[in-house]
Amino acid sequence: MAALNKQQILRQIPPVNQILEDDTVNQFIQKYGRNLVLFNIRQIIEAYKKDLEYTAYKPLSREQISEYIIDCLKKAMIPNQFKSLQKVINATGIILHTNLGRAPLPHHVLNAVYETSSGYSNLEFNLESGARGSRYWHIESVLKEITGAESAMVVNNNAAAVFLCLNTLANDREVIVSRGQQVEIGGSFRIPDIIVRSGARMVEIGTTNKTHLRDYENAITDSTAILLKVHTSNFKMLGFTQEVPLKAIADLGKKHNLWVMEDLGSGSLIDLTRLGLPYEPTVQDSIHMGADLVTFSGDKLLGGPQAGIIVGKKALIDKVKANPLARMLRVDKMTLTALEVVLHLYLYGSDVVTDIPVLKMIAKRKEQLEEEAVDLRNHIINAVPEGYDIDIVDDEGEVGGGSLPGVVLEGKAVAVKPISKNVNTLQRLLRKMTPPVIGRIRKDRILFNVRTLNKEDYAFIARSLKQVLKDEWYETCGDGNGGSCGPRKNNISKATY
Ligand SMILES: *Cc1c(COP(=O)(O)O)cnc(C)c1O
């Protein structure tokens, strides 16, 4: 068949009414109702049209397209098969990948979450007294033990933690912060905006590159409530720069009877120099240096669930807990369970660096990465047709998630060069696999960085490559064995109805 232009190909797509006449489709309609079936068919057709924009499809007849749509529908109609939020394979080498869910949790955490969430739990029930309890109790003592703080609580994320502390302690009062620390964290978290929204007045001191202790001291008035230090966790300044150490700010706070708060951001609980990384302040250090309140994320370097942890002086944390806004920012039992289990690994685990995936991935050494790359390459070589360039290359990774800026993690990747296809097409097709494989492009190759991969991922990557490198794929969108087609986004399951 001669090559068709796009309009001609689009005209080959059968009208929805015609698809609705099919027997299989009718069975689905009887079982799930017409609306859901129609919704899915439209999604599949939309996805197919999108594919046409990116991919050099061989022309299909109307019958073939109809068959393809019904095939995809069969997969889409399996409940939960095509959840919008789903597992992906992260082959980017970026460990705390903000778009890919940041910290992966240790497996056994999920058993605990299942246990406390599939039935009832003592979330707010004191088993000793039989009276009402606090959801914060469950993590309070373990956080105190690990960090050396007097008290602790946890909210939805660190942005919420910073906001809640400022709103509780500095509403209508002044917060002093260095111009060099007015950071923006991916997306919409900006320190000045959070301060303003919290009801506090921001008093900026120093310059972008230098702030001195006397700048803090000179800015103190009767209205000052907090001296705020923000860890510049996602950028580095070089050259003629100066920050005031936390210890000095804390001493100044004591002298003037002011609270000192630190937004640590990444919040490591272990000394990262142990893993060969540059020194990053730990939560323990901040408490030790005299911060009255310290806030940090649960799903950055700590390696737990999304959460914002607040540790510090009991009198202040009691006030924070009593703020009515705390109710809006509170965490649920699933998060609390996951956080408690992860924190227990810090206290009782055999070795946090092997117990916690984030730390384990950071800690991978050169020899291990080389071995893993060889293993992955072998999987791929065995799966794909001969003739492809499949090499092991150096590929830098990063910790990500706005942590440890400028720290390059030396790494290894397996690089695959497509023969006839465009590498962007290959990358796109891999994103449509189940599970989707997220690789990075370098020049005309696609790279799979082993630092962020598990051994179990290798077979999936190999199988997915095999599938997308086959010419047939372009004709039929999958060989019927792997779920490579079907709607991806905003799919609704039967339960929605
Ligand atoms: C990441 C970060 C935040 C925001 O934390 P989330 O948990 O993403 O809400 C705030 N401050 C600093 C310094 C950070 O690094």
The ligand as an SDF file (V2000), in Angstrom:
LIG
                    3D

 15 15  0  0  0  0  0  0  0  0999 V2000
   12.0790   20.2340   49.7210 C   0  0  0  0  0  0  0  0  0  0  0  0
   12.0970   21.4300   50.5470 C   0  0  0  0  0  0  0  0  0  0  0  0
   10.8990   21.9820   51.0100 C   0  0  0  0  0  0  0  0  0  0  0  0
    9.5590   21.4330   50.6410 C   0  0  0  0  0  0  0  0  0  0  0  0
    9.3740   20.1670   51.1770 O   0  0  0  0  0  0  0  0  0  0  0  0
    8.1760   19.2430   50.6630 P   0  0  0  0  0  0  0  0  0  0  0  0
    8.2610   18.0240   51.5240 O   0  0  0  0  0  0  0  0  0  0  0  0
    8.4030   19.0050   49.2220 O   0  0  0  0  0  0  0  0  0  0  0  0
    6.9110   20.0080   50.8990 O   0  0  0  0  0  0  0  0  0  0  0  0
   10.9790   23.1080   51.8070 C   0  0  0  0  0  0  0  0  0  0  0  0
   12.1690   23.6440   52.1320 N   0  0  0  0  0  0  0  0  0  0  0  0
   13.3340   23.1420   51.7030 C   0  0  0  0  0  0  0  0  0  0  0  0
   14.6170   23.8040   52.1050 C   0  0  0  0  0  0  0  0  0  0  0  0
   13.3440   22.0080   50.8910 C   0  0  0  0  0  0  0  0  0  0  0  0
   14.4980   21.5000   50.4470 O   0  0  0  0  0  0  0  0  0  0  0  0
  1  2  1  0
  2  3  1  0
  2 14  2  0
  3  4  1  0
  3 10  2  0
  4  5  1  0
  5  6  1  0
  6  7  2  0
  6  8  1  0
  6  9  1  0
 10 11  1  0
 11 12  2  0
 12 13  1  0
 12 14  1  0
 14 15  1  0
M  END
$$$$
